[in-house]
Amino acid sequence: MTIRNRKNLLLLILLLTVIILSYFYFFRLDLTTDKRYSVSSQTKNLMEKIESPLEVVVYLDGDLNPGFQRLKKSTVELLEELSVYAGKNISIKYENPSLADSPEEREKRYTQLMNNGLTPTAVYERDKEGKSIQKIIFPWIEISSNGKKIPVCLLKNILGNSGAENLNISIENLEFEITDGIRRLVNKDVKKIAFLEGHGELTEAETYDISKSLSRYFQIDRGTLASNAAVLNDYKVVIIAKPIKPFSESDKYIIDQYIMNGGRVLWLLDGVRISKENLSTIGLSPAIELDLNLNDQLFRYGIRINSILLQDVQCASVPVNIAPANASPQFEPTPWYFAPLLLASPEHPVSRNITEVRSEFCSGIDVVGNNKQVDYQLLLATSDNTHIIGTPTTIDLSQKIKENDKTYFSGAYVPVAVSMEGIFDSDFANRMTPKGLANTTPTLKQSVRTRQIVVADGDIVRNEVSRKDSASIPLGFDRYMNQQFGNKDFVQNAVLFLADNDGWMQLRSRTIKLRLLNKKIISEDRLFWQLTNVLTPLTLLLLFGIGYQIIRKRKYTRNQSVK
């Protein structure tokens, strides 16, 4: 056997070995710096456990611009990747809702999809002649299994971002959003969360919208603590939404020991008490500290809610009647400085990629103590044009404020919401157990590793209730500004983060670098880059061919001379 034949045989054996090993062992290599084509280990485990086939209908189809084509391509690639780990247990179908035999049929299909919760998006483009055209697309997929359907929105639309930035954020969130839909579809173990009552907290109607959203993930209960020390043990998360009455020592002990045993709490607390009725009628209200008897407990956990009110230039607007007396009302939007639009931190999965959160009469938060076993992270803060009002004081709406007054709005980035994760010290470590409690166990002085989130404004979770028909207004929707803020996304993310033991929320921290083409260079040097893209591959191929022929010729000449 010649040396050349031996080499060919070895190559054949190596190729057959690779083919056989690839049949038994599956692996993929992602050579991109941001790992955009990789999925997390928890996603792989989820897909491997899927028992029933999944059917996915992609409605993002048809004549799409390059940005939405990229979103569709990324969606399909991720679905195909998930299908590999699911053992080919996912089938993908495409449907263009705009395709119809008549406008009536198209409108009928649009209505059907919207009734199923799939809201359309209007995209404005220009045709070749420069005319503006509008296209209606549905950036949704629908995942179904065993007769159950879950719609998943693919598009994130954050105010203030460009279209390219929003599409990039949407691609970053694809794995979380799609696996979130799959988990809701196949999940059989429904965890329980609870809204605490008994201290003047928000009513069921005032928390209806967020409860409706959270009910897709959890069983939601409401109730008081009473005297059973173990009443909270079965709940994954406890939500304390805008209480106005002090907590008893028994209630504090139950909450404290719930946290020490690994319970998670979302605190939504006001720091100041005011009278909105007085403000609406006479334009005046005293502002005093709201004493909930929780200061010592929160201080022990490393947090202090300051009894201050925050005003901000970046705020919501309210209609104000500017018409003279005895004249027909004439309303004009006016800045409501007591309703700051809070900035969301891009560094935490709870607040990443959400729009501003609307607040009202919010206070500030300080991190206190020196507990190195707890990690504190900022979630929400005011802008760099903030005014801090100390208490006690009187709120006077007739006060004239100029938004460009830098001496008045001299504060900046005051924290309003903070996440805490780690090992907490008990507020009852060296105290007697309150009397009258049943089912008590030895007091734990330190917690296992757990999480809490503290927000210094209870109104963040409150949805408005219509006076006409008592219907709930969507959480975060401002009727006067006709704008949807990020309140619902923030609260839902906060609860999901608190309940998350498997790292699913970390998928929201994924970052894909946005690489945009320079439109000015494209416009000015269009012909150059077109020729470069066309001629460069041909030139390289030609050079390779010439080089290959030269090498062959030299090799042939050398062999002839040896003979």
C-alpha positions, 0 to 999 in steps of 0.5 A: 500500500502506497503512502498516499493510499494509507493517508486516504484510508486514515482520513476515511476512518477518521471521517467514519469515526466522527460520523458515528460519534456525532450520531450518539453524542450531540454538541454544538459550537457557538463561536460568537463573542456574545454567545447569541446562538447558545441556550442556557442549561436550564432551557436545555433541561426544560426541553428535554423533559417535554413529554407532549409535542408542541406546535408553534404558530409564527404570525410574524410572517409576510413582507417584513422590513429587514429589522423584523426579518431579523427578529423572525429569523432569530425566533425561528433559529431559537425554535429550531434549536429548542426542537433539537433538545426536545427530541424533534418534539416541536413543529413550526408553522407560519401564518400571515394574518394579512393574507386574505381573499378580501378586506372583510376576511382580513379584518375578521382574522385581525379581530379574532387574533386580538380577541385571543390577546394578540395585539397588532403593531403598525409599521410605517415605511416608505415605498420606492417612490417615497410615499409613506405606507402603513403595514399591520403585523402581529409580532407574536407566536402561539404555542399549543399542546394538548388543546391549551394555547399560550400566546407569546409577544416577541416585540419589546417596545420601550419608549425613547428607544429607536426601532433598531434598539427595540428590535435588538432588545426583543432578540435579547429577550427571545429565550426568556419569553419563549421558555416562559410561555413553554413553562406556563404551558407544561407546568403542573406544580403551581406555587402559591403567593399571597397579598397581605391584608389587615393593615389597610392594604390596597383592595382586591379591585385596586390590585386586580390587574397585577393579580390577573397577570400573576395568576398565569404563574401562581395561585393567588390568595389574600388574607390576614395573619391572625395568630397562626405563626406558620400561616405563611409557610406554604407561600413562595412570595408575600406581597405587602401592598401599600399598608396604612395601619401599624403592624402589630408585634405578632404580625412582624414576628410572623413575617420575620420568621417567614423570611428567616425560613427562606420566604420572600417578601415584596414590600411596597410601602409609603414613607409619608402620609398625605390626604389626597382628598384635601389636595383635590378639594382645597389644594392643601394637605399636611405631610407627615411620616407614615408610622407602620411600626416597621422601621426597626425590622427593615433597619435590621434587614439593612433598609430605611425608608425615609419620610420624604417626598420626591418631586421630579422634572421627569414626571407625569402630566395631569389636566388643569382647568386654566379657564377664568371663573364662570367660564367653560372649563379649559383643561391643559396638561400640566407637569405633576411633579409629585408623580416622578417617572422612575428610571429602571436600572439596566443592570438587574433582571427585574428592571432591565429593558422596561420603560419608566415606572409611574409613581406618586408621592414616593419616598427615598430609600437608604441602605444601612448597616454593615451586613456583608452577607447581603447584596443590595442592588438598585432597581428604580431611581428618580432622574437627575432633576429631583427635589426632596421635601422633608416632613412634617410639612404642608403640601400646597398645590398653588406653589409655583415651580419652574422646572428649569430652576436648578436650585430647586431641582438640585437632587439626583438619582434618589433610590426608590426601589432596592433588591436585597439578596443574602442572609438576613439577621432576625429582628427578634434575635434577642427578643421574646416571642410575642404572646398569643401565637400558635404553632410557634417554633424556636426563633431563628436568629439568621435566615437561610439565603433568600431575597426581598425587594423594597419599594418606597411607593405603594401606588406603583402596584395600584391600578385605577378603578373606573368610577362609572362601571368600577372596571379596573384600568390597566396597571401603569396606564395613564389615561390623561397622557394616553401612555402605558408605563412599566409598572406591570412589567416591574411588579411582575418581574419582581415577583417572578424574581423573588420566586425564581430558584432556577435562574430563569430571570437571569435570561433577561440579563442577556446582552447582544451587541447592536451593530448598526451600519453607518447610514451616512457612509452607506449613502455617500459610498454606496457604489464603492461598498457594492463593488467591494462586496461583489468583487472581493470574493471573486478576486480571492477566488481568482487568486486562490485558483492561480496559486493552486495552479502554480503549486500544482505545476511546481509539484509536477515539475519536481516529480518529473525531475526526480524520475 
